Amino acid sequence: MRLRVYEIADTEEIMNLFYDTIHEVNIHDYTQEQVAAWAPANMDIDVWIKGLGSKFTYVAEEQGKIIGFGELEPNGHIDRFYCHKDFQRKGIGKKILEQLASKAKTLGIDKLFTEASITAKPFFESQNFIVVKQQEVERRGQKLINFVMEKSFSNSKLLDSKQ
């Protein structure tokens, strides 16, 4: 596996990864209506190109196939962060998170934060993120539960994980 910076040519494959992961992995924690609202079939590629290009976006690939991606905003917010449905629990997320943390350090960011899904919460907890609060968000008329989570550089080593 190798990590690299996002390129515009990656967009369609990233969109498919996002859609498939939510519809085949997150479906275990959310209803069909919720996942359809979260990852609709008719996503706009131009919106994705703009979004992915406006952040520090990294992709993980193996044998030319994108198997994960993560986005870091300049304020330390981790936005979209997904691993391919066929590459769950293989260390891909940890490697992407390490890359985002490294980038954050070079930017002088002292805290990472995200809104983790029910599905992603255990992963972020395993990487020493703490739950700040549970919240309900609305996507296309559907309410979904997620968790505001953060990890401070000053309170722990950013790249440490629970053993």
N, C-alpha and C positions, 0 to 999 in steps of 0.2 A: 504494500500500500504506500502511496505517496500523497503528500499534502501539497497543494498549490493554490495560488490566487485564482479566483473566479474569472472566467472569460465569457464574453457575450455568447459564444457558441455553446456554452454549457446550459443555457437557460431552459431549453425545452426538456432536457434530461433531468434537470433539477426539479422542474415543475412536475414531471411524471413521478419522480422519487417522492416528493412531497405528497402528492395525491395518493399514491399507492401505500405509503407508510401510514397515513391517517386512516385510509379505508380498510387496511388489513392488519394494522397493529393497534392503533388508538381505538378502533371499534370495540376492543375488549373493555374499555373504560367509558365509552360514550355511546349514545344511541345512533342508529342509522341517520336519523334526521339531523343530529348534531354534527356528525362527520360530513354529511352532505353540505351543510352550511359552512363548515370550517374549510373544506376543500372541495369546492364545487367543480363540476365537470367542465364548465366554461370559463376558465381563468384566462385573463388577458396577458399575453406574453410581453407586451410593451410595459405594462405595469410591473411585471416581474423584472424585466431588464433594468428599469429605472430603480427599483427597490434594491436589487442585488448589487447594482453598480454604485449605489449611494452609500454603501457600508463597506467595512473591511470583511469581505466574504471569502471564505476558504472552502475548497472542495477536497474531499478524499477520493482517490480513485485507485482502482486495482484493475490491471490489464485493460486500461482504456475505458473502464466503466466507472461512473460516479457512484460511490457507495455511501456518501454522506456529505453534508455541508453545514456550515454555521456562519452566522453574521454577527459582527461586533460593531456597535455604534460608538462614536467618539466619546460618549459619556459613560461607557462601561456596560451599556445594555446589550445583552445577547438577545437578538431577535429570533429569527427562524433558526432552528437547530435540529436537524433530522438525520437519521441513519436509515439506509435502505432497509426495506422490510426483510430481505434475505441476509442482512449483515448485522442483525441485532446481537448485542452481548458478545461482541468480538473485539472490543477495545477501540473501535472506530471513534465513538463519541469522546472517549477520553483523549485520544490524539488530537481531535479537532479542538476540544476545550483547551488543551495545553497550548495549541497554536494561538487561540484567541487570547489566552492569558498572557502569553509572551508578547503579543502585539499590544495588549493593554498596558503592560509594564513599560514598553518603549514609548507609549503615549503619556506616561505619567498618571495613569488611572489607578486609583487606590481601592476600587470596589467594582466587582462584577455583579450584575443583577439580571434577572429574567422573570418571565411569567411561564412557569413550567406547567405542562398538562398533568393530569392525574397519572398518565403513563410515564412521563419523564421525571416526575418528582423523585422516585427512588434513585435514579441515576444521579441527579444533582445532589441529593443527600449524600450519596457515596463519594462525591467529590467535595464534601465539606461545605456545601451551600446550606444555609439555614432558611426555614420558612419564616417570612415576615408576616404574611397574612394569606388566608384563603380568600378568593374573590370569585365573583360571577361576572362573566363577560358575555356580551351579545354579539353573535355573528349571524347576519341575515335572518334575524327573527328568532334564532335559537339561543338559549342561555347555556353556557358551558362553565364548569368549575375549573379554575386553575389556581396556581400558587405563586405569589410574588416571593422570590427567593434571592438571596444575596450571599456573596462571599467577599469578605474584606481582606485586603492585603495586609493590613496592620494587625489583624487578629489571628491570622494563620498564614502559613506559607501557601501561596496561591496554587501551586502545582501538587501539593500533598494530597493524598487520598487515604481514606480509611483502609486499614490493613485487615 
